[in-house]
Amino acid sequence: MGDSPEGIAEVGAKLFFVQMADAPLMGLNVIDWAWHHHNFPGQGQFDVVGFFEQCMRAGYR
């Protein structure tokens, strides 16, 4: 949706579980997009690496 993952690093110890799906960038509402167009990480157009980098900065292991 164009959001930056940079705020994830501020969550810190509150981040204890991560579930990730990728998707093509499309102009759909979130529900339709999530239900019908999810892919495995790396198969879509999300910044998967940037997302997980921020998770690691937050202390997620």
PyMOL Python script that loads the backbone (N, CA, C, O; Angstrom):
from pymol import cmd

cmd.read_pdbstr("""\
ATOM      1  N   MET A   1       0.816  -1.193   0.000  1.00  0.00           N
ATOM      2  CA  MET A   1       0.000   0.000   0.000  1.00  0.00           C
ATOM      3  C   MET A   1       0.856   1.251   0.000  1.00  0.00           C
ATOM      4  O   MET A   1       0.328   2.359   0.099  1.00  0.00           O
ATOM      5  N   GLY A   2       2.175   1.094  -0.110  1.00  0.00           N
ATOM      6  CA  GLY A   2       3.056   2.240  -0.161  1.00  0.00           C
ATOM      7  C   GLY A   2       3.542   2.722   1.189  1.00  0.00           C
ATOM      8  O   GLY A   2       4.257   3.722   1.258  1.00  0.00           O
ATOM      9  N   ASP A   3       3.174   2.039   2.269  1.00  0.00           N
ATOM     10  CA  ASP A   3       3.637   2.437   3.593  1.00  0.00           C
ATOM     11  C   ASP A   3       5.103   2.063   3.766  1.00  0.00           C
ATOM     12  O   ASP A   3       5.587   1.100   3.170  1.00  0.00           O
ATOM     13  N   SER A   4       5.801   2.838   4.589  1.00  0.00           N
ATOM     14  CA  SER A   4       7.195   2.552   4.891  1.00  0.00           C
ATOM     15  C   SER A   4       7.271   1.611   6.095  1.00  0.00           C
ATOM     16  O   SER A   4       6.526   1.782   7.060  1.00  0.00           O
ATOM     17  N   PRO A   5       8.163   0.619   6.046  1.00  0.00           N
ATOM     18  CA  PRO A   5       8.307  -0.289   7.185  1.00  0.00           C
ATOM     19  C   PRO A   5       9.181   0.278   8.309  1.00  0.00           C
ATOM     20  O   PRO A   5       9.433  -0.419   9.292  1.00  0.00           O
ATOM     21  N   GLU A   6       9.643   1.513   8.187  1.00  0.00           N
ATOM     22  CA  GLU A   6      10.595   2.063   9.150  1.00  0.00           C
ATOM     23  C   GLU A   6      10.043   2.130  10.577  1.00  0.00           C
ATOM     24  O   GLU A   6      10.826   2.044  11.523  1.00  0.00           O
ATOM     25  N   GLY A   7       8.750   2.277  10.767  1.00  0.00           N
ATOM     26  CA  GLY A   7       8.173   2.351  12.101  1.00  0.00           C
ATOM     27  C   GLY A   7       8.230   1.054  12.869  1.00  0.00           C
ATOM     28  O   GLY A   7       8.070   1.052  14.089  1.00  0.00           O
ATOM     29  N   ILE A   8       8.458  -0.059  12.177  1.00  0.00           N
ATOM     30  CA  ILE A   8       8.515  -1.369  12.837  1.00  0.00           C
ATOM     31  C   ILE A   8       9.640  -1.415  13.856  1.00  0.00           C
ATOM     32  O   ILE A   8       9.481  -2.014  14.919  1.00  0.00           O
ATOM     33  N   ALA A   9      10.776  -0.795  13.553  1.00  0.00           N
ATOM     34  CA  ALA A   9      11.936  -0.828  14.448  1.00  0.00           C
ATOM     35  C   ALA A   9      11.625  -0.192  15.796  1.00  0.00           C
ATOM     36  O   ALA A   9      12.285  -0.504  16.786  1.00  0.00           O
ATOM     37  N   GLU A  10      10.640   0.687  15.854  1.00  0.00           N
ATOM     38  CA  GLU A  10      10.289   1.362  17.102  1.00  0.00           C
ATOM     39  C   GLU A  10       9.447   0.478  18.032  1.00  0.00           C
ATOM     40  O   GLU A  10       9.277   0.807  19.206  1.00  0.00           O
ATOM     41  N   VAL A  11       8.931  -0.619  17.526  1.00  0.00           N
ATOM     42  CA  VAL A  11       8.073  -1.506  18.313  1.00  0.00           C
ATOM     43  C   VAL A  11       8.876  -2.238  19.387  1.00  0.00           C
ATOM     44  O   VAL A  11       8.381  -2.467  20.490  1.00  0.00           O
ATOM     45  N   GLY A  12      10.098  -2.598  19.065  1.00  0.00           N
ATOM     46  CA  GLY A  12      10.985  -3.248  20.033  1.00  0.00           C
ATOM     47  C   GLY A  12      10.484  -4.605  20.496  1.00  0.00           C
ATOM     48  O   GLY A  12      10.094  -5.438  19.679  1.00  0.00           O
ATOM     49  N   ALA A  13      10.493  -4.829  21.801  1.00  0.00           N
ATOM     50  CA  ALA A  13      10.168  -6.127  22.389  1.00  0.00           C
ATOM     51  C   ALA A  13       8.713  -6.529  22.191  1.00  0.00           C
ATOM     52  O   ALA A  13       8.361  -7.685  22.427  1.00  0.00           O
ATOM     53  N   LYS A  14       7.871  -5.613  21.768  1.00  0.00           N
ATOM     54  CA  LYS A  14       6.463  -5.944  21.533  1.00  0.00           C
ATOM     55  C   LYS A  14       6.281  -6.822  20.302  1.00  0.00           C
ATOM     56  O   LYS A  14       5.238  -7.454  20.135  1.00  0.00           O
ATOM     57  N   LEU A  15       7.283  -6.862  19.448  1.00  0.00           N
ATOM     58  CA  LEU A  15       7.217  -7.678  18.234  1.00  0.00           C
ATOM     59  C   LEU A  15       7.681  -9.092  18.582  1.00  0.00           C
ATOM     60  O   LEU A  15       8.857  -9.309  18.872  1.00  0.00           O
ATOM     61  N   PHE A  16       6.746 -10.058  18.551  1.00  0.00           N
ATOM     62  CA  PHE A  16       7.116 -11.422  18.917  1.00  0.00           C
ATOM     63  C   PHE A  16       6.707 -12.455  17.878  1.00  0.00           C
ATOM     64  O   PHE A  16       7.138 -13.604  17.967  1.00  0.00           O
ATOM     65  N   PHE A  17       5.894 -12.090  16.899  1.00  0.00           N
ATOM     66  CA  PHE A  17       5.469 -13.022  15.857  1.00  0.00           C
ATOM     67  C   PHE A  17       5.304 -12.259  14.554  1.00  0.00           C
ATOM     68  O   PHE A  17       4.689 -11.193  14.527  1.00  0.00           O
ATOM     69  N   VAL A  18       5.850 -12.799  13.479  1.00  0.00           N
ATOM     70  CA  VAL A  18       5.752 -12.159  12.159  1.00  0.00           C
ATOM     71  C   VAL A  18       5.232 -13.175  11.162  1.00  0.00           C
ATOM     72  O   VAL A  18       5.769 -14.278  11.055  1.00  0.00           O
ATOM     73  N   GLN A  19       4.201 -12.813  10.439  1.00  0.00           N
ATOM     74  CA  GLN A  19       3.699 -13.619   9.334  1.00  0.00           C
ATOM     75  C   GLN A  19       3.780 -12.748   8.094  1.00  0.00           C
ATOM     76  O   GLN A  19       3.253 -11.635   8.082  1.00  0.00           O
ATOM     77  N   MET A  20       4.428 -13.236   7.060  1.00  0.00           N
ATOM     78  CA  MET A  20       4.680 -12.409   5.888  1.00  0.00           C
ATOM     79  C   MET A  20       4.116 -13.065   4.642  1.00  0.00           C
ATOM     80  O   MET A  20       4.311 -14.259   4.416  1.00  0.00           O
ATOM     81  N   ALA A  21       3.426 -12.290   3.845  1.00  0.00           N
ATOM     82  CA  ALA A  21       3.000 -12.705   2.509  1.00  0.00           C
ATOM     83  C   ALA A  21       3.355 -11.567   1.569  1.00  0.00           C
ATOM     84  O   ALA A  21       3.333 -10.404   1.970  1.00  0.00           O
ATOM     85  N   ASP A  22       3.668 -11.875   0.369  1.00  0.00           N
ATOM     86  CA  ASP A  22       3.995 -10.893  -0.655  1.00  0.00           C
ATOM     87  C   ASP A  22       2.780 -10.750  -1.567  1.00  0.00           C
ATOM     88  O   ASP A  22       1.844 -11.546  -1.480  1.00  0.00           O
ATOM     89  N   ALA A  23       2.785  -9.762  -2.424  1.00  0.00           N
ATOM     90  CA  ALA A  23       1.675  -9.560  -3.363  1.00  0.00           C
ATOM     91  C   ALA A  23       2.112  -8.620  -4.472  1.00  0.00           C
ATOM     92  O   ALA A  23       3.046  -7.837  -4.295  1.00  0.00           O
ATOM     93  N   PRO A  24       1.445  -8.694  -5.606  1.00  0.00           N
ATOM     94  CA  PRO A  24       1.699  -7.702  -6.646  1.00  0.00           C
ATOM     95  C   PRO A  24       1.096  -6.367  -6.205  1.00  0.00           C
ATOM     96  O   PRO A  24       0.083  -6.339  -5.506  1.00  0.00           O
ATOM     97  N   LEU A  25       1.715  -5.278  -6.613  1.00  0.00           N
ATOM     98  CA  LEU A  25       1.164  -3.964  -6.300  1.00  0.00           C
ATOM     99  C   LEU A  25      -0.035  -3.709  -7.199  1.00  0.00           C
ATOM    100  O   LEU A  25       0.093  -3.650  -8.422  1.00  0.00           O
ATOM    101  N   MET A  26      -1.195  -3.559  -6.584  1.00  0.00           N
ATOM    102  CA  MET A  26      -2.439  -3.378  -7.334  1.00  0.00           C
ATOM    103  C   MET A  26      -3.302  -2.344  -6.622  1.00  0.00           C
ATOM    104  O   MET A  26      -3.148  -2.132  -5.419  1.00  0.00           O
ATOM    105  N   GLY A  27      -4.185  -1.713  -7.335  1.00  0.00           N
ATOM    106  CA  GLY A  27      -5.074  -0.723  -6.759  1.00  0.00           C
ATOM    107  C   GLY A  27      -6.374  -1.325  -6.261  1.00  0.00           C
ATOM    108  O   GLY A  27      -7.445  -0.966  -6.750  1.00  0.00           O
ATOM    109  N   LEU A  28      -6.302  -2.231  -5.298  1.00  0.00           N
ATOM    110  CA  LEU A  28      -7.489  -2.886  -4.752  1.00  0.00           C
ATOM    111  C   LEU A  28      -7.668  -2.495  -3.289  1.00  0.00           C
ATOM    112  O   LEU A  28      -6.749  -1.966  -2.664  1.00  0.00           O
ATOM    113  N   ASN A  29      -8.864  -2.759  -2.744  1.00  0.00           N
ATOM    114  CA  ASN A  29      -9.016  -2.569  -1.301  1.00  0.00           C
ATOM    115  C   ASN A  29      -8.239  -3.680  -0.600  1.00  0.00           C
ATOM    116  O   ASN A  29      -7.956  -4.721  -1.192  1.00  0.00           O
ATOM    117  N   VAL A  30      -7.903  -3.448   0.648  1.00  0.00           N
ATOM    118  CA  VAL A  30      -7.020  -4.357   1.385  1.00  0.00           C
ATOM    119  C   VAL A  30      -7.588  -5.767   1.493  1.00  0.00           C
ATOM    120  O   VAL A  30      -6.840  -6.734   1.348  1.00  0.00           O
ATOM    121  N   ILE A  31      -8.862  -5.910   1.738  1.00  0.00           N
ATOM    122  CA  ILE A  31      -9.463  -7.239   1.895  1.00  0.00           C
ATOM    123  C   ILE A  31      -9.356  -8.056   0.610  1.00  0.00           C
ATOM    124  O   ILE A  31      -8.899  -9.199   0.648  1.00  0.00           O
ATOM    125  N   ASP A  32      -9.766  -7.496  -0.521  1.00  0.00           N
ATOM    126  CA  ASP A  32      -9.665  -8.221  -1.797  1.00  0.00           C
ATOM    127  C   ASP A  32      -8.219  -8.536  -2.138  1.00  0.00           C
ATOM    128  O   ASP A  32      -7.908  -9.621  -2.628  1.00  0.00           O
ATOM    129  N   TRP A  33      -7.357  -7.598  -1.880  1.00  0.00           N
ATOM    130  CA  TRP A  33      -5.935  -7.761  -2.174  1.00  0.00           C
ATOM    131  C   TRP A  33      -5.365  -8.910  -1.341  1.00  0.00           C
ATOM    132  O   TRP A  33      -4.681  -9.784  -1.875  1.00  0.00           O
ATOM    133  N   ALA A  34      -5.642  -8.911  -0.043  1.00  0.00           N
ATOM    134  CA  ALA A  34      -5.094  -9.927   0.855  1.00  0.00           C
ATOM    135  C   ALA A  34      -5.682 -11.313   0.593  1.00  0.00           C
ATOM    136  O   ALA A  34      -4.971 -12.314   0.686  1.00  0.00           O
ATOM    137  N   TRP A  35      -6.954 -11.378   0.272  1.00  0.00           N
ATOM    138  CA  TRP A  35      -7.607 -12.676   0.092  1.00  0.00           C
ATOM    139  C   TRP A  35      -7.317 -13.326  -1.258  1.00  0.00           C
ATOM    140  O   TRP A  35      -7.301 -14.553  -1.356  1.00  0.00           O
ATOM    141  N   HIS A  36      -7.089 -12.535  -2.288  1.00  0.00           N
ATOM    142  CA  HIS A  36      -7.023 -13.107  -3.635  1.00  0.00           C
ATOM    143  C   HIS A  36      -5.679 -12.942  -4.343  1.00  0.00           C
ATOM    144  O   HIS A  36      -5.486 -13.489  -5.429  1.00  0.00           O
ATOM    145  N   HIS A  37      -4.751 -12.196  -3.745  1.00  0.00           N
ATOM    146  CA  HIS A  37      -3.518 -11.906  -4.482  1.00  0.00           C
ATOM    147  C   HIS A  37      -2.271 -12.044  -3.628  1.00  0.00           C
ATOM    148  O   HIS A  37      -1.285 -11.351  -3.879  1.00  0.00           O
ATOM    149  N   HIS A  38      -2.279 -12.922  -2.618  1.00  0.00           N
ATOM    150  CA  HIS A  38      -1.079 -13.082  -1.807  1.00  0.00           C
ATOM    151  C   HIS A  38      -0.164 -14.132  -2.426  1.00  0.00           C
ATOM    152  O   HIS A  38      -0.616 -15.109  -3.023  1.00  0.00           O
ATOM    153  N   ASN A  39       1.144 -13.900  -2.265  1.00  0.00           N
ATOM    154  CA  ASN A  39       2.177 -14.789  -2.787  1.00  0.00           C
ATOM    155  C   ASN A  39       3.161 -15.113  -1.670  1.00  0.00           C
ATOM    156  O   ASN A  39       3.123 -14.510  -0.597  1.00  0.00           O
ATOM    157  N   PHE A  40       4.033 -16.063  -1.934  1.00  0.00           N
ATOM    158  CA  PHE A  40       5.127 -16.325  -1.005  1.00  0.00           C
ATOM    159  C   PHE A  40       6.088 -15.141  -1.035  1.00  0.00           C
ATOM    160  O   PHE A  40       6.198 -14.465  -2.058  1.00  0.00           O
ATOM    161  N   PRO A  41       6.795 -14.874   0.086  1.00  0.00           N
ATOM    162  CA  PRO A  41       7.763 -13.777   0.100  1.00  0.00           C
ATOM    163  C   PRO A  41       8.755 -13.892  -1.051  1.00  0.00           C
ATOM    164  O   PRO A  41       9.329 -14.955  -1.289  1.00  0.00           O
ATOM    165  N   GLY A  42       8.947 -12.798  -1.751  1.00  0.00           N
ATOM    166  CA  GLY A  42       9.860 -12.760  -2.894  1.00  0.00           C
ATOM    167  C   GLY A  42       9.180 -12.981  -4.230  1.00  0.00           C
ATOM    168  O   GLY A  42       9.812 -12.797  -5.270  1.00  0.00           O
ATOM    169  N   GLN A  43       7.896 -13.376  -4.239  1.00  0.00           N
ATOM    170  CA  GLN A  43       7.183 -13.614  -5.484  1.00  0.00           C
ATOM    171  C   GLN A  43       6.296 -12.438  -5.904  1.00  0.00           C
ATOM    172  O   GLN A  43       5.667 -12.480  -6.962  1.00  0.00           O
ATOM    173  N   GLY A  44       6.247 -11.411  -5.090  1.00  0.00           N
ATOM    174  CA  GLY A  44       5.425 -10.240  -5.403  1.00  0.00           C
ATOM    175  C   GLY A  44       6.293  -9.006  -5.557  1.00  0.00           C
ATOM    176  O   GLY A  44       7.442  -9.093  -5.989  1.00  0.00           O
ATOM    177  N   GLN A  45       5.746  -7.873  -5.206  1.00  0.00           N
ATOM    178  CA  GLN A  45       6.465  -6.620  -5.394  1.00  0.00           C
ATOM    179  C   GLN A  45       6.682  -5.837  -4.097  1.00  0.00           C
ATOM    180  O   GLN A  45       7.079  -4.673  -4.146  1.00  0.00           O
ATOM    181  N   PHE A  46       6.430  -6.449  -2.949  1.00  0.00           N
ATOM    182  CA  PHE A  46       6.681  -5.773  -1.680  1.00  0.00           C
ATOM    183  C   PHE A  46       8.183  -5.726  -1.409  1.00  0.00           C
ATOM    184  O   PHE A  46       8.948  -6.523  -1.952  1.00  0.00           O
ATOM    185  N   ASP A  47       8.589  -4.790  -0.571  1.00  0.00           N
ATOM    186  CA  ASP A  47       9.978  -4.704  -0.131  1.00  0.00           C
ATOM    187  C   ASP A  47      10.163  -5.662   1.038  1.00  0.00           C
ATOM    188  O   ASP A  47      10.228  -5.242   2.193  1.00  0.00           O
ATOM    189  N   VAL A  48      10.246  -6.941   0.730  1.00  0.00           N
ATOM    190  CA  VAL A  48      10.337  -7.990   1.751  1.00  0.00           C
ATOM    191  C   VAL A  48      11.626  -7.840   2.562  1.00  0.00           C
ATOM    192  O   VAL A  48      11.603  -7.958   3.787  1.00  0.00           O
ATOM    193  N   VAL A  49      12.723  -7.587   1.901  1.00  0.00           N
ATOM    194  CA  VAL A  49      14.007  -7.439   2.593  1.00  0.00           C
ATOM    195  C   VAL A  49      13.957  -6.243   3.538  1.00  0.00           C
ATOM    196  O   VAL A  49      14.375  -6.350   4.691  1.00  0.00           O
ATOM    197  N   GLY A  50      13.453  -5.110   3.066  1.00  0.00           N
ATOM    198  CA  GLY A  50      13.342  -3.926   3.909  1.00  0.00           C
ATOM    199  C   GLY A  50      12.440  -4.157   5.103  1.00  0.00           C
ATOM    200  O   GLY A  50      12.726  -3.673   6.199  1.00  0.00           O
ATOM    201  N   PHE A  51      11.351  -4.892   4.907  1.00  0.00           N
ATOM    202  CA  PHE A  51      10.439  -5.229   5.994  1.00  0.00           C
ATOM    203  C   PHE A  51      11.149  -6.037   7.070  1.00  0.00           C
ATOM    204  O   PHE A  51      11.063  -5.710   8.254  1.00  0.00           O
ATOM    205  N   PHE A  52      11.851  -7.092   6.664  1.00  0.00           N
ATOM    206  CA  PHE A  52      12.525  -7.945   7.636  1.00  0.00           C
ATOM    207  C   PHE A  52      13.730  -7.257   8.270  1.00  0.00           C
ATOM    208  O   PHE A  52      14.064  -7.547   9.419  1.00  0.00           O
ATOM    209  N   GLU A  53      14.387  -6.357   7.549  1.00  0.00           N
ATOM    210  CA  GLU A  53      15.467  -5.582   8.158  1.00  0.00           C
ATOM    211  C   GLU A  53      14.934  -4.768   9.341  1.00  0.00           C
ATOM    212  O   GLU A  53      15.574  -4.698  10.389  1.00  0.00           O
ATOM    213  N   GLN A  54      13.782  -4.167   9.171  1.00  0.00           N
ATOM    214  CA  GLN A  54      13.182  -3.387  10.249  1.00  0.00           C
ATOM    215  C   GLN A  54      12.753  -4.296  11.416  1.00  0.00           C
ATOM    216  O   GLN A  54      12.856  -3.903  12.578  1.00  0.00           O
ATOM    217  N   CYS A  55      12.283  -5.485  11.109  1.00  0.00           N
ATOM    218  CA  CYS A  55      11.932  -6.445  12.168  1.00  0.00           C
ATOM    219  C   CYS A  55      13.175  -6.805  12.981  1.00  0.00           C
ATOM    220  O   CYS A  55      13.114  -6.882  14.208  1.00  0.00           O
ATOM    221  N   MET A  56      14.285  -7.022  12.311  1.00  0.00           N
ATOM    222  CA  MET A  56      15.524  -7.375  13.006  1.00  0.00           C
ATOM    223  C   MET A  56      16.018  -6.194  13.845  1.00  0.00           C
ATOM    224  O   MET A  56      16.530  -6.399  14.945  1.00  0.00           O
ATOM    225  N   ARG A  57      15.875  -4.974  13.350  1.00  0.00           N
ATOM    226  CA  ARG A  57      16.256  -3.787  14.132  1.00  0.00           C
ATOM    227  C   ARG A  57      15.411  -3.661  15.388  1.00  0.00           C
ATOM    228  O   ARG A  57      15.875  -3.131  16.398  1.00  0.00           O
ATOM    229  N   ALA A  58      14.172  -4.144  15.336  1.00  0.00           N
ATOM    230  CA  ALA A  58      13.290  -4.096  16.496  1.00  0.00           C
ATOM    231  C   ALA A  58      13.658  -5.154  17.530  1.00  0.00           C
ATOM    232  O   ALA A  58      13.150  -5.134  18.652  1.00  0.00           O
ATOM    233  N   GLY A  59      14.548  -6.083  17.151  1.00  0.00           N
ATOM    234  CA  GLY A  59      14.968  -7.131  18.084  1.00  0.00           C
ATOM    235  C   GLY A  59      14.328  -8.474  17.813  1.00  0.00           C
ATOM    236  O   GLY A  59      14.522  -9.410  18.588  1.00  0.00           O
ATOM    237  N   TYR A  60      13.572  -8.597  16.736  1.00  0.00           N
ATOM    238  CA  TYR A  60      12.924  -9.877  16.408  1.00  0.00           C
ATOM    239  C   TYR A  60      13.957 -10.909  16.036  1.00  0.00           C
ATOM    240  O   TYR A  60      14.866 -10.635  15.252  1.00  0.00           O
ATOM    241  N   ARG A  61      13.824 -12.085  16.591  1.00  0.00           N
ATOM    242  CA  ARG A  61      14.737 -13.182  16.262  1.00  0.00           C
ATOM    243  C   ARG A  61      13.913 -14.397  15.943  1.00  0.00           C
ATOM    244  O   ARG A  61      14.465 -15.454  15.635  1.00  0.00           O
TER     245      ARG A  61
END
""", "prot")
cmd.dss("prot")
cmd.show_as("cartoon", "prot")
cmd.util.cbc("prot")
cmd.orient("prot")
